[in-house]
Amino acid sequence: MKLDITELLRVPLSNIEYLVDQPCPADLGVESRSPVTGHLVFSSTSNLLMIRGEFKADLVLECVRCLEHMVVSVCAQIEEDFRLRGHQIVSGADQSEGEELDENLLAVFRNGELDLDEYIRQHLLLAMPLFPLCKEDCLGLCPHCGKNLNTGKCDCPDEDYLFSPFADLARRLRDLDSQ
């Protein structure tokens, strides 16, 4: 979806409030369980375009320990400033004056239009947890048999003496105890 912001760019000190309620971008890379909802406020000064707001979506992510799927509510908080020259966005506010436009910025802003799908996709990707866990104390998978240890203990031996530096000492102590 394209949002026309040319009027906002032409008239300093103007605002546009936009309620976000749309399907999750298809190229996000994960399944969604809800549409993207939230609000964005676009404000302009003579040399700055400011975007404030938040949006959220329920996404299906995979636990990094046990690989189970879970629904996570991802919320993206937006506070961005873009430098304006005339009626054009020339750079992000953190870029120096002579720098070329960032490719990500060009993907979002073209000819006075904001590609809302791309803007939402980029911010949801940034808001997703890097290491999603189904629960804080997730036990993960057994490294030997691959069983999900959250569902119960597996039949693998508790200790793997093959990689233990004290395996020989432990074996001798067991032999002494058995005599």
Contact map, one row per residue, 1 for C-alpha under 8 A:
11100000000000000000000000000000000000000000000000000000000000000000000000000000000000000000000000000000000000000011100000000000000000000000000000000000000000000000000000000000000
11110000000000000000000000000000000000000000000000000000000000000000000000000000000000000000000000000000000000001111100000000000000000000000000000000000000000000000000000000000000
11111000000000000000000000000000000000000000000000000000000000000000000000000000000000000000000000000000000000001111000000000000000000000000000000000000000000000000000000000000000
01111110000000000000000000000000000000000000000000000000000000000000000000000000000000000000000000000000000000011100000000000000000000000000000000000000000000000000000000000000000
00111111100000000000000000000000000000000000000000000000000000000000000000000000000000000000000000000000000000011100000000000000000000000000000000000000000000000000000000000000000
00011111110000000000000000000000000000000000000000000000000000000000000000000000000000100000000000000000000000011000000000000000000000000000000000000000000000000000000000000000000
00011111111000000000000000000000000000000000000000000000000000000000000000000000000000000000000000000000000000000000000000000000000000000000000000000000000000000000000000000000000
00001111111101110000000000000000000000000111000000000000000000000000000000000000000000000000000000000000000000000000000000000000000000000000000000000000000000000000000000000000000
00001111111100000000000000000000000000000001000010000000000000000000000000000000000100110000000000000000000000010000000000000000000000000000000000000000000000000000000000000000000
00000111111100000000000000000000000000000000000000000000000000000000000000000000000001100000000000000000000000000000000000000000000000000000000000000000000000000000000000000000000
00000011111111000000000000000000000000000001000000000000000000000000000000000000000000000000000000000000000000000000000000000000000000000000000000000000000000000000000000000000000
00000001111111000000000000000000000000000001110000000000000000000000000000000000000000000000000000000000000000000000000000000000000000000000000000000000000000000000000000000000000
00000000001111100000000000000000000000000011110000000000000000000000000000000000000000000000000000000000000000000000000000000000000000000000000000000000000000000000000000000000000
00000001001111110000000000000000000000000011100000000000000000000000000000000000000000000000000000000000000000000000000000000000000000000000000000000000000000000000000000000000000
00000001000011111000000000000000000000001111000000000000000000000000000000000000000000000000000000000000000000000000000000000000000000000000000000000000000000000000000000000000000
00000001000001111100000000000000000000001110000000000000000000000000000000000000000000000000000000000000000000000000000000000000000000000000000000000000000000000000000000000000000
00000000000000111110000000000000000000111100000000000000000000000000000000000000000000000000000000000000000000000000000000000000000000000000000000000000000000000000000000000000000
00000000000000011111000000000000000000111000000000000000000000000000000000000000000000000000000000000000000000000000000000000000000000000000000000000000000000000000000000000000000
00000000000000001111100000000000000011110000000000000000000000000000000000000000000000000000000000000000000000000000000000000000000000000000000000000000000000000000000000000000000
00000000000000000111110000000000000111110000000000000010000000000000000000000000000000000000000000000000000000000000000000000000000000000000000000000000000000000000000000000000000
00000000000000000011111000000000001111000000000000000000000000000000000000000000000000000000000000000000000000000000000000000000000000000000000000000000000000000000000000000000000
00000000000000000001111100000000001110000000000000000000000000000000000000000000000000000000000000000000000000000000000000000000000000000000000000000000000000000000000000000000000
00000000000000000000111110000000011100000000000000000000000000000000000000000000000000000000000000000000000000000000000000000000000000000000000000000000000000000000000000000000000
00000000000000000000011111010001011100000000000000000000100000000000000000000000000000000000000000000000000000000000000010000000000000000000000000000000000000000000000000000000000
00000000000000000000001111110000000000000000000000000000000000000000000000000000000000000000000000000000000000000000110110000000000000000000000000000000000000000000000000000000000
00000000000000000000000111111000000000000000000000000000000000000000000000000000000000000000000000000000000000000000000000000000000000000000000000000000000000000000000000000000000
00000000000000000000000011111000000000000000000000000000000000000000000000000000000000000000000000000000000000000000000010000000000000000000000000000000000000000000000000000000000
00000000000000000000000111111110000000000000000000000000000000000000000000000000000000000000000000000000000000000000000010001000000000000000000000000000000000000000000000000000000
00000000000000000000000001111110000000000000000000000000000000000000000000000000000000000000000000000000000000000000000000000000000000000000000000000000000000000000000000000000000
00000000000000000000000000011111000000000000000000000000001110000000000000000000000000000000000000000000000000000000000000000000000000000000000000000000000000000000000000000000000
00000000000000000000000000011111100000000000000000000000001110000000000000000000000000000000000000000000000000000000000000000000000000000000000000000000000000000000000000000000000
00000000000000000000000100000111111000000000000000000000111100000000000000000000000000000000000000000000000000000000000000000000000000000000000000000000000000000000000000000000000
00000000000000000000000000000011111000000000000000000000111100000000001000000000000000000000000000000000000000000000000000000000000000000000000000000000000000000000000000000000000
00000000000000000000001100000001111100000000000000000000111000000000000000000000000000000000000000000000000000000000000000000000000000000000000000000000000000000000000000000000000
00000000000000000000111100000001111110000000000000000000110000000000000000000000000000000000000000000000000000000000000000000000000000000000000000000000000000000000000000000000000
00000000000000000001111100000000011111000000000000000011110000000000000000000000000000000000000000000000000000000000000000000000000000000000000000000000000000000000000000000000000
00000000000000000011110000000000001111100000000000000011100000000000000000000000000000000000000000000000000000000000000000000000000000000000000000000000000000000000000000000000000
00000000000000000011100000000000000111110000000000001111000000000000000000000000000000000000000000000000000000000000000000000000000000000000000000000000000000000000000000000000000
00000000000000001111000000000000000011111000000000001110000000000000000000000000000000000000000000000000000000000000000000000000000000000000000000000000000000000000000000000000000
00000000000000001111000000000000000001111100000000111110000000000000000000000000000000000000000000000000000000000000000000000000000000000000000000000000000000000000000000000000000
00000000000000111100000000000000000000111110000001111000000000000000000000000000000000000000000000000000000000000000000000000000000000000000000000000000000000000000000000000000000
00000001000000111000000000000000000000011111000011110000000000000000000000000000000000000000000000000000000000000000000000000000000000000000000000000000000000000000000000000000000
00000001000011110000000000000000000000001111100011100000000000000000000000000000000000000000000000000000000000000000000000000000000000000000000000000000000000000000000000000000000
00000001101111100000000000000000000000000111111111000000000000000000000000000000000000000000000000000000000000000000000000000000000000000000000000000000000000000000000000000000000
00000000000111000000000000000000000000000011111110000000000000000000000000000000000000000000000000000000000000000000000000000000000000000000000000000000000000000000000000000000000
00000000000110000000000000000000000000000001111100000000000000000000000000000000000100000000000000000000000000000000000000000000000000000000000000000000000000000000000000000000000
00000000000000000000000000000000000000000001111110000000000000000000000000000000001111000000000000000000000000000000000000000000000000000000000000000000000000000000000000000000000
00000000000000000000000000000000000000000001111111000000000000000000000000000000111100000000100000000000000000000000000000000000000000000000000000000000000000000000000000000000000
00000000100000000000000000000000000000000111101111100000000000000000000000000000111100001000000000000000000000000000000000000000000000000000000000000000000000000000000000000000000
00000000000000000000000000000000000000001111000111110000000000000000000000000011110000000000000000000000000000000000000000000000000000000000000000000000000000000000000000000000000
00000000000000000000000000000000000000011110000011111000000000000000000000000111100000000000000000000000000000000000000000000000000000000000000000000000000000000000000000000000000
00000000000000000000000000000000000000011100000001111100000000000000000000001111000000000000000000000000000000000000000000000000000000000000000000000000000000000000000000000000000
00000000000000000000000000000000000001111000000000111110000000000000000000001110000000000000000000000000000000000000000000000000000000000000000000000000000000000000000000000000000
00000000000000000000000000000000000001110000000000011111000000000000000000111100000000000000000000000000000000000000000000000000000000000000000000000000000000000000000000000000000
00000000000000000001000000000000000111110000000000001111100000000000000000111000000000000000000000000000000000000000000000000000000000000000000000000000000000000000000000000000000
00000000000000000000000000000000000111000000000000000111110000000000000011110000000000000000000000000000000000000000000000010000000000000000000000000000000000000000000000000000000
00000000000000000000000100000001111110000000000000000011111000000000000011100000000000000000000000000000000000000000000000000000000000000000000000000000000000000000000000000000000
00000000000000000000000000000001111100000000000000000001111100000000001111000000000000000000000000000000000000000000000000000000000000000000000000000000000000000000000000000000000
00000000000000000000000000000111110000000000000000000000111110000000001111000000000000000000000000000000000000000000000000000000000000000000000000000000000000000000000000000000000
00000000000000000000000000000111100000000000000000000000011111000000111100000000000000000000000000000000000000000000000000000000000000000000000000000000000000000000000000000000000
00000000000000000000000000000110000000000000000000000000001111100000111100000000000000000000000000000000000000000000000000000000000100000000000000000000000000000000000000000000000
00000000000000000000000000000000000000000000000000000000000111110011110000000000000000000000000000000000000000000000000000000000000111000000000000000000000000000000000000000000000
00000000000000000000000000000000000000000000000000000000000011111111110000000000000000000000000000000000000000000000000000000000001111000000000000000000000000000000000000000000000
00000000000000000000000000000000000000000000000000000000000001111110000000000000000000000000000000000000000000000000000000000000001110000000000000000000000000000000000000000000000
00000000000000000000000000000000000000000000000000000000000000111110000000000000000000000000000000000000000000000000000000000000000010000111100000000000000000000000000000000000000
00000000000000000000000000000000000000000000000000000000000000111111000000000000000000000000000000000000000000000000000000000000000000000111100000011100000000000000000000000000000
00000000000000000000000000000000000000000000000000000000000001111111100000000000000000000000000000000000000000000000000000000000000000000001000000000000000000000000000000000000000
00000000000000000000000000000000000000000000000000000000000001100111110000000000000000000000000000000000000000000000000000000000000001000000000000000000000000000000000000000000000
00000000000000000000000000000000000000000000000000000000000111100011111000000000000000000000000000000000000000000000000000000000000001000000000000000000000000000000000000000000000
00000000000000000000000000000000000000000000000000000000000111100001111100000000000000000000000000000000000000000000000000000000000001000000000000000000000000000000000000000000000
00000000000000000000000000000000100000000000000000000000011110000000111110000000000000000000000000000000000000000000000000000000000000000000000000000000000000000000000000000000000
00000000000000000000000000000000000000000000000000000000011110000000011111000000000000000000000000000000000000000000000000000000000000000000000000000000000000000000000000000000000
00000000000000000000000000000000000000000000000000000001111000000000001111100000000000000000000000000000000000000000000000000000000000000000000000000000000000000000000000000000000
00000000000000000000000000000000000000000000000000000001111000000000000111110000000000000000000000000000000000000000000000010011000000000000000000000000000000000000000000000000000
00000000000000000000000000000000000000000000000000000111100000000000000011111000000000000000000000000000000000000000000000010010000000000000000000000000000000000000000000000000000
00000000000000000000000000000000000000000000000000000111000000000000000001111100000000000000000000000000000000000000000000110110000000000000000000000000000000000000000000000000000
00000000000000000000000000000000000000000000000000011110000000000000000000111110000000000000000000000000000000000000000000000000000000000000000000000000000000000000000000000000000
00000000000000000000000000000000000000000000000000111100000000000000000000011111000000000000000000000000000000000000000000100000000000000000000000000000000000000000000000000000000
00000000000000000000000000000000000000000000000001111000000000000000000000001111100000000000000000000000000000000000000000000000000000000000000000000000000000000000000000000000000
00000000000000000000000000000000000000000000000001110000000000000000000000000111110000000000100000000000000000000000000000000000000000000000000000000000000000000000000000000000000
00000000000000000000000000000000000000000000000111100000000000000000000000000011111000000001100000000000000000000000000000000000000000000000000000000000000000000000000000000000000
00000000000000000000000000000000000000000000000111000000000000000000000000000001111100001111100000000000000000000000000000000000000000000000000000000000000000000000000000000000000
00000000000000000000000000000000000000000000001110000000000000000000000000000000111110001111100000000000000000000000000000000000000000000000000000000000000000000000000000000000000
00000000100000000000000000000000000000000000011110000000000000000000000000000000011111111110000000000000000000000000000000000000000000000000000000000000000000000000000000000000000
00000000000000000000000000000000000000000000001000000000000000000000000000000000001111111100000000000000000000000000000000000000000000000000000000000000000000000000000000000000000
00000000010000000000000000000000000000000000001000000000000000000000000000000000000111110000000000000000000000000000000000000000000000000000000000000000000000000000000000000000000
00000100110000000000000000000000000000000000000000000000000000000000000000000000000111111000000000000000000000000000000000000000000000000000000000000000000000000000000000000000000
00000000100000000000000000000000000000000000000000000000000000000000000000000000000111111100000000000000000000010000000000000000000000000000000000000000000000000000000000000000000
00000000000000000000000000000000000000000000000010000000000000000000000000000000011110111110000000000000000010000000000000000000000000000000000000000000000000000000000000000000000
00000000000000000000000000000000000000000000000000000000000000000000000000000000011110011111000000001000000000000000000000000000000000000000000000000000000000000000000000000000000
00000000000000000000000000000000000000000000000000000000000000000000000000000000011100001111111110111100100000000000000000000000000000000000000000000000000000000000000000000000000
00000000000000000000000000000000000000000000000000000000000000000000000000000000111000000111111000001000100000000000000000000000000000000000000000000000000000000000000000000000000
00000000000000000000000000000000000000000000000100000000000000000000000000000001111000000011111100000000000000000000000000000000000000000000000000000000000000000000000000000000000
00000000000000000000000000000000000000000000000000000000000000000000000000000000000000000011111100000000000000000000000000000000000000000000000000000000000000000000000000000000000
00000000000000000000000000000000000000000000000000000000000000000000000000000000000000000011111110100000000000000000000000000000000000000000000000000000000000000000000000000000000
00000000000000000000000000000000000000000000000000000000000000000000000000000000000000000010111111100000000000000000000000000000000000000000000000000000000000000000000000000000000
00000000000000000000000000000000000000000000000000000000000000000000000000000000000000000010001111100000000000000000000000000000000000000000000000000000000000000000000000000000000
00000000000000000000000000000000000000000000000000000000000000000000000000000000000000000000000111110000000000000000000000000000000000000000000000000000000000000000000000000000000
00000000000000000000000000000000000000000000000000000000000000000000000000000000000000000010001111111000000000000000000000000000000000000000000000000000000000000000000000000000000
00000000000000000000000000000000000000000000000000000000000000000000000000000000000000000010000001111100000000000000000000000000000000000000000000000000000000000000000000000000000
00000000000000000000000000000000000000000000000000000000000000000000000000000000000000000111000000111110110000000000000000000000000000000000000000000000000000000000000000000000000
00000000000000000000000000000000000000000000000000000000000000000000000000000000000000000010000000011111110000000000000000000000000000000000000000000000000000000000000000000000000
00000000000000000000000000000000000000000000000000000000000000000000000000000000000000000000000000001111111000000000000000000000000000000000000000000000000000000000000000000000000
00000000000000000000000000000000000000000000000000000000000000000000000000000000000000000000000000000111111100000000000000000000000000000000000000000000000000000000000000000000000
00000000000000000000000000000000000000000000000000000000000000000000000000000000000000000011000000001111111110000000000000000000000000000000000000000000000000000000000000000000000
00000000000000000000000000000000000000000000000000000000000000000000000000000000000000000000000000001111111111000000000000000000000000000000000000000000000000000000000000000000000
00000000000000000000000000000000000000000000000000000000000000000000000000000000000000000000000000000011111111000010010000000000000000000000000000000000000000000000000000000000000
00000000000000000000000000000000000000000000000000000000000000000000000000000000000000000000000000000001111111000111011000000000000000000000000000000000000000000000000000000000000
00000000000000000000000000000000000000000000000000000000000000000000000000000000000000001000000000000000111111111110000000000000000000000000000000000000000000000000000000000000000
00000000000000000000000000000000000000000000000000000000000000000000000000000000000000000000000000000000011111111110000000000000000000000000000000000000000000000000000000000000000
00000000000000000000000000000000000000000000000000000000000000000000000000000000000000000000000000000000000011111000000000000000000000000000000000000000000000000000000000000000000
00011100100000000000000000000000000000000000000000000000000000000000000000000000000000010000000000000000000011111100000000000000000000000000000000000000000000000000000000000000000
01111100000000000000000000000000000000000000000000000000000000000000000000000000000000000000000000000000000011111110000000000000000000000000000000000000000000000000000000000000000
01111000000000000000000000000000000000000000000000000000000000000000000000000000000000000000000000000000000111011111001000000000000000000000000000000000000000000000000000000000000
11100000000000000000000000000000000000000000000000000000000000000000000000000000000000000000000000000000001111001111111000000000000000000000000000000000000000000000000000000000000
11100000000000000000000000000000000000000000000000000000000000000000000000000000000000000000000000000000000100000111111100000000000000000000000000000000000000000000000000000000000
11000000000000000000000010000000000000000000000000000000000000000000000000000000000000000000000000000000000000000011111110000000000000000000000000000000000000000000000000000000000
00000000000000000000000010000000000000000000000000000000000000000000000000000000000000000000000000000000001100000011111111000000000000000000000000000000000000000000000000000000000
00000000000000000000000000000000000000000000000000000000000000000000000000000000000000000000000000000000000100000111111111100000000000000000000000000000000000000000000000000000000
00000000000000000000000010000000000000000000000000000000000000000000000000000000000000000000000000000000000000000001111111110000000000000000000000000000000000000000000000000000000
00000000000000000000000110110000000000000000000000000000000000000000000000000000000000000000000000000000000000000000111111111000000000000000000000000000000000000000000000000000000
00000000000000000000000000000000000000000000000000000000000000000000000000000000000000000000000000000000000000000000011111111100000000000000000000000000000000000000000000000000000
00000000000000000000000000000000000000000000000000000000000000000000000000010100000000000000000000000000000000000000001111111110000000000000000000000000000000000000000000000000000
00000000000000000000000000000000000000000000000000000001000000000000000001110000000000000000000000000000000000000000000111111111000000000000000000000000000000000000000000000000000
00000000000000000000000000010000000000000000000000000000000000000000000000000000000000000000000000000000000000000000000011111111000000000000000000000000000000000000000000000000000
00000000000000000000000000000000000000000000000000000000000000000000000000010000000000000000000000000000000000000000000001111111000000000000000000000000000000000000000000000000000
00000000000000000000000000000000000000000000000000000000000000000000000001110000000000000000000000000000000000000000000000111111100000000000000000000000000000000000000000000000000
00000000000000000000000000000000000000000000000000000000000000000000000001000000000000000000000000000000000000000000000000011111110000000000000000000000000000000000000000000000000
00000000000000000000000000000000000000000000000000000000000000000000000000000000000000000000000000000000000000000000000000000011111100000000000000000000000000000000000000000000000
00000000000000000000000000000000000000000000000000000000000000000000000000000000000000000000000000000000000000000000000000000001111100000000000000000000000000000000000000000000000
00000000000000000000000000000000000000000000000000000000000000110000000000000000000000000000000000000000000000000000000000000000111110000000000000000000000000000000000000000000000
00000000000000000000000000000000000000000000000000000000000011110000000000000000000000000000000000000000000000000000000000000000111111000000000000000000000000000000000000000000000
00000000000000000000000000000000000000000000000000000000000001111000000000000000000000000000000000000000000000000000000000000000001111110100000000000000000000000000000000000000000
00000000000000000000000000000000000000000000000000000000000001100001110000000000000000000000000000000000000000000000000000000000000111110100000000000000000000000000000000000000000
00000000000000000000000000000000000000000000000000000000000000000000000000000000000000000000000000000000000000000000000000000000000011111100000000000000000000000000000000000000000
00000000000000000000000000000000000000000000000000000000000000000000000000000000000000000000000000000000000000000000000000000000000011111100000000000000000000000000000000000000000
00000000000000000000000000000000000000000000000000000000000000000000000000000000000000000000000000000000000000000000000000000000000000111110000000000000000000000000000000000000000
00000000000000000000000000000000000000000000000000000000000000001100000000000000000000000000000000000000000000000000000000000000000011111111000000000100000000000000000000000000000
00000000000000000000000000000000000000000000000000000000000000001100000000000000000000000000000000000000000000000000000000000000000000001111100000011100000000000000000000000000000
00000000000000000000000000000000000000000000000000000000000000001110000000000000000000000000000000000000000000000000000000000000000000000111110000011100000000000000000000000000000
00000000000000000000000000000000000000000000000000000000000000001100000000000000000000000000000000000000000000000000000000000000000000000011111001111000000000000000000000000000000
00000000000000000000000000000000000000000000000000000000000000000000000000000000000000000000000000000000000000000000000000000000000000000001111111111000010000000000000000000000000
00000000000000000000000000000000000000000000000000000000000000000000000000000000000000000000000000000000000000000000000000000000000000000000111111000000000000000000000000000000000
00000000000000000000000000000000000000000000000000000000000000000000000000000000000000000000000000000000000000000000000000000000000000000000011111000000000100000000000000000000000
00000000000000000000000000000000000000000000000000000000000000000000000000000000000000000000000000000000000000000000000000000000000000000000011111100000010100000000000000000000000
00000000000000000000000000000000000000000000000000000000000000000000000000000000000000000000000000000000000000000000000000000000000000000000111111110000000000000000000000000000000
00000000000000000000000000000000000000000000000000000000000000000000000000000000000000000000000000000000000000000000000000000000000000000000110011111000010000000000000000000000000
00000000000000000000000000000000000000000000000000000000000000000100000000000000000000000000000000000000000000000000000000000000000000000011110001111111000000000000000000000000000
00000000000000000000000000000000000000000000000000000000000000000100000000000000000000000000000000000000000000000000000000000000000000000011110000111111110000000000000000000000000
00000000000000000000000000000000000000000000000000000000000000000100000000000000000000000000000000000000000000000000000000000000000000000111000000011111100000000000000000000000000
00000000000000000000000000000000000000000000000000000000000000000000000000000000000000000000000000000000000000000000000000000000000000000000000000011111100000000000000000000000000
00000000000000000000000000000000000000000000000000000000000000000000000000000000000000000000000000000000000000000000000000000000000000000000000000011111110000000000000000000000000
00000000000000000000000000000000000000000000000000000000000000000000000000000000000000000000000000000000000000000000000000000000000000000000000000001111111000000000000000000000000
00000000000000000000000000000000000000000000000000000000000000000000000000000000000000000000000000000000000000000000000000000000000000000000010010101001111100000000000000000000000
00000000000000000000000000000000000000000000000000000000000000000000000000000000000000000000000000000000000000000000000000000000000000000000000000000000111110000000000000000000000
00000000000000000000000000000000000000000000000000000000000000000000000000000000000000000000000000000000000000000000000000000000000000000000000110000000011111000000000000000000000
00000000000000000000000000000000000000000000000000000000000000000000000000000000000000000000000000000000000000000000000000000000000000000000000000000000001111110000000000000000000
00000000000000000000000000000000000000000000000000000000000000000000000000000000000000000000000000000000000000000000000000000000000000000000000000000000000111110000000000000000000
00000000000000000000000000000000000000000000000000000000000000000000000000000000000000000000000000000000000000000000000000000000000000000000000000000000000011111000000000000000000
00000000000000000000000000000000000000000000000000000000000000000000000000000000000000000000000000000000000000000000000000000000000000000000000000000000000011111111000000000000000
00000000000000000000000000000000000000000000000000000000000000000000000000000000000000000000000000000000000000000000000000000000000000000000000000000000000000111111011000000000000
00000000000000000000000000000000000000000000000000000000000000000000000000000000000000000000000000000000000000000000000000000000000000000000000000000000000000011111001000000000000
00000000000000000000000000000000000000000000000000000000000000000000000000000000000000000000000000000000000000000000000000000000000000000000000000000000000000011111101000000000000
00000000000000000000000000000000000000000000000000000000000000000000000000000000000000000000000000000000000000000000000000000000000000000000000000000000000000011111111000000000000
00000000000000000000000000000000000000000000000000000000000000000000000000000000000000000000000000000000000000000000000000000000000000000000000000000000000000000011111100000000000
00000000000000000000000000000000000000000000000000000000000000000000000000000000000000000000000000000000000000000000000000000000000000000000000000000000000000001001111111000000000
00000000000000000000000000000000000000000000000000000000000000000000000000000000000000000000000000000000000000000000000000000000000000000000000000000000000000001111111111100000000
00000000000000000000000000000000000000000000000000000000000000000000000000000000000000000000000000000000000000000000000000000000000000000000000000000000000000000000111111110000000
00000000000000000000000000000000000000000000000000000000000000000000000000000000000000000000000000000000000000000000000000000000000000000000000000000000000000000000011111111000000
00000000000000000000000000000000000000000000000000000000000000000000000000000000000000000000000000000000000000000000000000000000000000000000000000000000000000000000011111111100000
00000000000000000000000000000000000000000000000000000000000000000000000000000000000000000000000000000000000000000000000000000000000000000000000000000000000000000000001111111110000
00000000000000000000000000000000000000000000000000000000000000000000000000000000000000000000000000000000000000000000000000000000000000000000000000000000000000000000000111111111000
00000000000000000000000000000000000000000000000000000000000000000000000000000000000000000000000000000000000000000000000000000000000000000000000000000000000000000000000011111111100
00000000000000000000000000000000000000000000000000000000000000000000000000000000000000000000000000000000000000000000000000000000000000000000000000000000000000000000000001111111110
00000000000000000000000000000000000000000000000000000000000000000000000000000000000000000000000000000000000000000000000000000000000000000000000000000000000000000000000000111111111
00000000000000000000000000000000000000000000000000000000000000000000000000000000000000000000000000000000000000000000000000000000000000000000000000000000000000000000000000011111111
00000000000000000000000000000000000000000000000000000000000000000000000000000000000000000000000000000000000000000000000000000000000000000000000000000000000000000000000000001111111
00000000000000000000000000000000000000000000000000000000000000000000000000000000000000000000000000000000000000000000000000000000000000000000000000000000000000000000000000000111111
00000000000000000000000000000000000000000000000000000000000000000000000000000000000000000000000000000000000000000000000000000000000000000000000000000000000000000000000000000011111
